[in-house]
Amino acid sequence: MSDEIETLASTVVYENKWMRLKEDKIRRSSGHQGVYSVVEKPDFVVILAVQDGYVHLVEQYRYPIKKRCWELPQGAWEENPDADHALLAAGELKEETGLVANKMHYLGDQYLAYGFCNQMYHIYLATELTFTEIDLDPEEEGLITKKVTLTEFEEMILSGEIKDASTVNAYGLAKLKGVL
């Protein structure tokens, strides 16, 4: 299978440790040429940590929208973008919540926004949890955690208190797979 859109040239417009922005000169199958901007980011994980009818959430300040937001624990290891996502999930869960899961069940993967970004996320259900200690990265300053019942979690989604797409998708996938 060949690409429907041919890349004629690619220029890195911006790059830092978290992302790279490329501008590609392209040719469509019709022959028309154009420009496509692509954000490249490492894959990340989302962890649905559930125990005794409660789900564990984190709240942190999200600078792009200038708001504090509730979401499931999630993250990437920019310094090790090829890390095994199972290890990444266990690490992010412990780092952000202090929780260690005796069982991690892989639910699947999804793209965050494939219209402009290549980033994928891997979804895990974490159960049989024990608390150790929280070990936040400097970028996570101000992050707080709480646990809510599954019913409260659903109400937070329905009311719009939770707006994070990967959080809602992870929960939906878990429900559809019958693991909740």
Secondary structure, 3 states (H helix, E strand, C coil): CCCCEEEEEEEEEEECCCCEEEEEEEEECCCCEEEEEEEECCCEEEEEEEECCEEEEEEEEEHHHCEEEEECCEECCCCCCCCCHHHHHHHHHHHHHCEEEEEEEEEEEEECCCCCECCEEEEEEEEEEEECCCCCCHHHCCCEEEEEEHHHHHHHHHHCCCCCHHHHHHHHHHHHCCCC
